[in-house]
Amino acid sequence: MRAMVQRLLPGEEAREIVGMVGEFARAELEPAAAGAEERAEFPRKAFRQLGELGMLGMPYPVELGGAGQPYETYLQALEEVAAAWFSVGVGVSVHIMSAWPLAHRGSAGQRTGLLPGVIGGETLGGYALSEPQAGSDISRIATRAERIDGGWRLNGTKAWITHGGYADHYTLFARTGDEGSRGLSCFLVQGDAPGLSAAPPEKKMGMTASPTAMISLDDVIVGEEMIIGEPGDGAKIALGALDSGRLGIAACATGLAQAALDHASAHALERDQFGRPIADFQGLRFLLAEMAAGVDAARAAYLHAARKRDAGMDFTRDAAVAKLTCTDTAMRVTTDAVQVLGGYGYTRDFPVERFMREAKVAQIFEGTNQIQRLVIARQLLGPEGRR
């Protein structure tokens, strides 16, 4: 059983919310995680419960039905969820990222009519940006939206969609012009829209309780009121949502690393070899100390970026640094946790082997860590080929 991490939170209300989320995660999510992952069972109920707790509305204004909390508070609550069950943590991050365009670029009518259900957990969102031939290079998106009387007709295929086939709605990006990334627009598409279908979920290394599937659109009709922002704004909207979404993944990765550290430390104290706990051996003590230092540094990275976001400062580079740092740390710490447990760590009787499998995807989604290095370099040095 994990102990709650001591946190620096701005205000009594924030401490209460994060405390409630942490208690719920340890009591309800952590005991259910291994079995549901083994059965590839989607935990839809957990998202409704987190909505009832106020988790899904934490970073949104009170006037829109949210809790009005700083992003740094939301991320610390998200870390608690991911430490208990990584699939649910990532699902919350994706759900909240899917609401970012609606909350920040939607009209007053769209926000009033659609956002309350999203915040309350009554509806679950998906983020449909990637395509089979367009991952990090969104200028290659081929899904097309054609204007018709009263709305738009959508045709195309989306790939690697979290909650694919389970989401109640998708924040979906489609081409409305031929100007590369400048020709993209953002739409909100209902999950049960005629012509929208999901392929069977991908067979993944980890996060098996979180469905990832391809989405096909065959003459899907959406009303004019379901476009978010103006036609052609899609790339800016997508990248804005991804900056915040990358902080969500950074917090989730940190939670996963913390869980691995907790299990490894507990095992080191309990496992005896040569007449004493293996935690007494300096080689292992140094390894666990390095793991702890990595987790602390990862947490500091995402909190630094979140505080810049909360202050209204540009945080694109900081989000990329946090995503890169936290997910690389999670991969290293979970691998070391398996090593600490030895043969036990390689079996499914202990959770650290699952943590290691789950950590890998964090280095891939929301922009691979190679893309994060590209973002950081561009922010530092400017775009390539300027001279």
PyMOL commands that set and color helices and strands:
alter all, ss='L'
color gray80, all
select helices_A, chain A and resi 12-39+44-53+55-57+62-64+71-84+86-105+108-120+138-140+180-183+224-226+234-270+278-280+282-310+316-346+352-362+369-381
alter helices_A, ss='H'
color red, helices_A
select strands_A, chain A and resi 125-128+144-148+151-162+169-175+184-190+196-198+212-223+227-228+272-273+276-277
alter strands_A, ss='S'
color yellow, strands_A
deselect
rebuild
show_as cartoon
